[in-house]
Amino acid sequence: MISDKALNEFKAIWREEFQQETSDEVAMEEATQLLTLLDAIYRPIKKEWAKQYDDETNLQNQRKNLDLG
């Protein structure tokens, strides 16, 4: 269940994006669908993967700097 505060924030964003008001029922349905979608597709990245990416990016940058110098 979405809190009243979250629902009102969602409605404010809806109003700003679409320049139209929406009912609580429609906003609740749309917000629930959005959260369901985000839950299905969002997975936090593992710390090991982030470190590996950072290490590889740093190595590539170091190689580029050596080539320029």
Secondary structure, DSSP 4 states (H G I P E B T S, - for coil): ---HHHHHHHHHHHHHHHSS---HHHHHHHHHHHHHHHHHH--PPPHHHHHHHHHHHHHHHHHHHHHH-
